[in-house]
Amino acid sequence: MSRFSAFVLLVCLIAGAGLGVYYGYVVSPVQYTDTDPVALRQVYKDDYILMTASIYSTDNDLETARERLASLGFKDAGAAVAEATGRYIKAGLPEPDLRRLVYLAIALKTVTPEMQPYLP
């Protein structure tokens, strides 16, 4: 390959990358739709519940935890935590995470029989 061909190839690659970035950010940027937590699939809602339980286990702020769970669209946050905990128990989640979920379920006054081994 000659130097001229290599130069032309390099210029074309740079121009293509520049045009691609311009098109992606200016001409046709991403438009987000249905981005509320309510729109998440159940698997991701369960992850959100686990993250909420992890935060609650460190700050003990029940009202903030309730608000976070309400943003998922649950009418009964305690039942949602209990159901997610049951799914995670069946999936074999590590015990520290299960204990965090049970700790949040206790605070929400929703403890099920399958949570008994993880009670403090």
C-alpha positions, 0 to 999 in steps of 0.5 A: 500500500502506498503512502497516498493510499494509507493517507486517503484511508486514514482521512476516510476513517476519521471523516466517517467517525466524525460524521457518525458522531455528528449524526448520532448527537445532532441529526438523530439523537436518542429519544428515551421513552418509557424510562420510569422504573414502573416500566422495568421488567420484573427481573430488574424490579427485583434488582431494584428491590435488592438495591433498596434493601442494601441501602436500607440496611446501611441508613435505616431510612424506612420512608426513603425505602418506601418511596423507592419501592413506590416508584416501581408502582407497587401498592403494597411494598411489603408484599413486593419485597416478600415476593422478590425475596422468595424468588431470590431464595429459590435462585440461591442468592448469597446469604448476606443479600437475603438477610438484607431483603429480610431486614427490609421485609421485617421493617415493612412487617411482611415476613413469610415462612420461607424467610425464617432461616434468614431472620436475625 
